[in-house]
Amino acid sequence: MDKKKTGTLIREARIKKNYTQSELGDLIGVSNKAVSRWENGDSFPDIGVLENLSGILDVKIQDIVVGEISADDTGCGKENIITEVIRMAKLQEKSKRERIIYCLGGIVILLYSLFLALTGMNGRFVLESHVTQGVIYVASLAVILGALLWQACRGVNHKQYIDQGRSRKSRWMSGIAVAAYLYAVLVTGIIVAMAANGKLSPDKNKLQSVGAFLKLQLIAVSAVNSVLVTMEFARIIKEGTAAHYGIFVSVSAMYMAMLYGDMLHRMTTAHEVLFMYCVRTAAVVILPIICILIYDMVHRGNPQHS
């Protein structure tokens, strides 16, 4: 079974029938993107649509499976086709299991992150030590980014890697994530620097209003990136492909907001808060950069990786 050869055969048969990808998809009951992935050799038609696809394109099922027109109707040829179909069914079943795992993994990541966000931003500390609490946040982020990196490196081939980089949707989602990320760093940094330099009013009411303003900004950053992460997980499950590298930024932005929110409830001296800000920012900046560099290195260094 060769997905590239099968894709070429489907494309040629579709063109011969004068169907567009959308028209063929409508006739079979799949999206035009699914047809495009077949023709590009990125995926194989599900077992359930093979008979319908065969009838619409006037191509034998065994020819679709092997990827070339063959006049071989012998028992040996049919036996080979049955073997290929069984193997294909097993691969598709494995793909479905992986999608379920990714779905459950995404739910766990989002729920766990939401729990940390609520405890951190509302001052309901899991642990009283700000050092230990910070380590929990950073360690959690490292584990999540590591899991996403593993999925991204094993679940995408070089062509998909290039296509993802060119995708307009992937670019604007990454752009929003980066903008929200930088906004959280800059707004928090400005307020912390003002506090360290004694430029904030000592009036309790004014300090509380500044804290409330910053907390609101951090909640917004966390919410925006939670939506982006949810959208990316939905795409992964729907398309059966790997995460775009923008998800590393989105998840990191969520945890950056959590760390800053936790920091607001641990105000002691201004200079201690400034130190906390610098250490936490450095940790959450370095981790996604490392992941993106590894992700890029894997695919650029091995074009055949899949």
N, C-alpha and C positions, 0 to 999 in steps of 0.2 A: 504494500500500500504506500503510494507516494502522493502526499497532499498537493505538491506542486503540479504533478502530471494530471491529477484529478481536477485541480482548479483550472488548468489550461483547457482540458476537455469540456468542462462545464461552460467556460467562457465561449469557446468556439461553437458549441451546440446552441447556446443562448443567442449568439449573434446570427447564426444560421437561421434561427426561428424568428429573428427580428424582435426579440424581447429586450426591454431595458432591465436592469437589475431590479428596479422597483416592481415592474410588471411580473417578472418571474417570482419574486418574493411574495407578491399578492396571490399568485396562483398556487403556490406551495403552502403559504401560511406562515412565512417568516419575514423578517425585515430585510430591506435592501442591504443593510450593513452585514447581515449574515451571509448573503449571496456574495458580497464583496470579499468577505474573509475567506469563503470557499475558493473563489477565483484567484485570490492572491496566495493561496496555499497556507494561510494562517490557521485554518481549521477544516474539519471534514464534516460533510452533512450528517445529521443524526440518522440513526438506523430507521427511525420512524418516517422520515421524509424521502428515503431512497426510492421507494416504489412510485410515489407521486412524481418525483423529479425525473425518474426514468421515463414515465409515460409522457410527461409534458415535453421533454427534450428528444424523445424517440431514441434514447440511448439505453442499451441493456445495463441492468444493475451491475453485472460483473465487469462491464467496461468502465463504469463510474468508479468502482472499487479499485481496479488496477490502474486506471488513468489512461487507457488507450483502447481504441477500437480493435476487437479481436474476433476472429471467426471461429475460435476454438470452442466448440460445444461438446467436447469429449468428456467422459466421466472424470478423467484426471483434472481437466481444466475446471470443471464445476466443483470438484473437491477442494481445489486450491482457493476458489472463490469463497466457498463456505468457511474455510479456515481463516481467510482474511476478514470476512464479515464478523466472525466470532471474536477475532482479535480486536477489531474496531469497536465492537460492542463493549468489550472489557475496558478499552481505553476511554470510551465515552462515559462509562460507569465510574471510572476513576476520576475523570474530570468533574462529574457531578458531585462526587464525595468531597473533592477539594473545594468546590464552590460552597458546599454546606459548611465545611470547616472555616473557610474565609468569612462566611456570614456570621457564624458563631463567634469567631475571633474578633470581628469588628464590633459586635454587640458587647462583648466582654471589655474590649479596650475603651469604648465610649462610656459604658456604665462605670467602670473603674475610674476613668478620668473625671467623670461627673462627680463621683463621690469625693475624690481628692479636691476638686474645685470647690465644692460646697463646704467641706471642712476647712479648707485654707482661707477662702475669702470671707467666711463668716466667723472666723476666729475660733472655730471648734477644733482645737488641735488634737491630732492623733497622739502626738508626743509633745511634751513641753519644751524640750531642747530645740532651739532653732537650727542648730547644726545637724542633729539627727533628722529633724523634719525635712530639712533641705536635702539631705542625702537620700531620703525616701523618694522625694519628688524626682531628683536627678536619676536615681537608680531605676525608678519606674519608667522614666522617659527613655533611658538607655536600652532597657529590655524591649520596650515597644518598638523603638526604632530598629533594633536588631532583628526583631521578628518581621517587620515590614521590609527590611533590606533583604532578608533571606527570601521572602516571597517575590520581591521585585527582581532579584537576580536569577531565580530559577524559573519564573513564570513568564518570561518574555524573551523573544528571540531578537536578533540584531535589527531586523526590518521593523518590528514593532517598536523597538527602542527609538529608531529614527522617526517613525511615523508619530510617536507620542510627542517627540520634541517639536514636530511641525504642527501638531494639532492646535487649532485656535483655542478650543475649549481648555485644553491642558495649560496653554500659555496664560490665559486670563485667570484661571483658577490659581495658578502659581503666583501670578502678579498680585492678586488680592491677598494671598497668604503672606507674601513677602512684605506688602504694604502694611498689613495689620501687625505683623511681627515687629517691623521697624517702628511703627507708631507706639506700640507698647513700650519698647526700649527707650525711645526718645522722651515721651511724656513722663514716664516714671523717672528717667534720668534727670530731667530738668527739675522736677519737684524735689528729688533727693539732693541734688546739687544746691538748690536754693536753701533747703533745710540745713545742709552742712555748712553753708556760708552765712547762716543767720539772717537770711533775707525773707524768711517767712514770719508773719506776725505771730507773736507768742499768745495772742488772744485765742482762748480755747475754742470758741465758736467758729472762728475763721479756720483754725487748724482742722476742725471736724468737717467743715465744708470742703476744704482741699482734699481731705481723705475720702470723703463721699464722692467727689468728682473723679478722683483717680480710680476708685473702686468701680465706678460705673463704666469708665473707659476699659478697664481690664475685663469686666464682664462682657462688654460688647466684643472685644477682641476674641475672647474665649468662645463666645456664641457663634461668631462669624466662622471661625476656623472649625468648630464642631460641625457646622453645616457642610463646609467644604470636605471634611473627612468623611462624613456620611455619604455625600455625593460620590466621592471617589470609591468608597467601599461598594456602593450600589453599582457603579460602572464595572468594577472588578468582577463582581458576582454575575452581572448580566452578560458581559463579554467574555468571561473566562480568561482574562489576560492579567497582566501584572500591574502593580501600582505605579503611577507616575511619580517622579521624584519630588514633585510639589507637595506630596503628602508628608514628607519628612519635615518641611517647613511648617505646614499646618499643625501637625501634632506638637512640634516644638513651641509654636506660638501659644498653643493651649496651655502647655506646661510653664511657659514663661509667665503668662498671666497668673497662673496659680501661685508660682513662687513669689511674684510681686505682691499678690493679694495676701499671702501668708505673712510677708514681710511687714505689711501695714499694721498688723496686729501684734508686732513684736518690737514696736518703737521703744528704744531705750535712749541712747545718745545719737545725735545726728551723724556723727562720724562712724559709729558702729553700723548704722543703717546704710551709709555710703559703702562701707566695706562689704556688707551683705549683698548690696545691689551689684557691685563689681564682680564678686565671686559667682553669684548665681547667673548673672548675664553671660559671663565667660563660659560657664559650663554648658548653658543651653545654646550658645552660639556654636561652640566647637562640635558638639555631637551631630547635628544635622549636616554640617559641612563635611565631616568625616564620612557619613553615610552617602551623601551625594557623590563625593569623590570616588568611593569604592564602587558605587553603582555605575558611574561613568566609566571607570577603569575596566570593570568586568566586561562591559559590552563593547567598548572601543578596542579593548585588547583581544577580544575573542568574538569576531563577527559571526561565528557559527554557533555561538552559545544559545541555548534554548532552555 
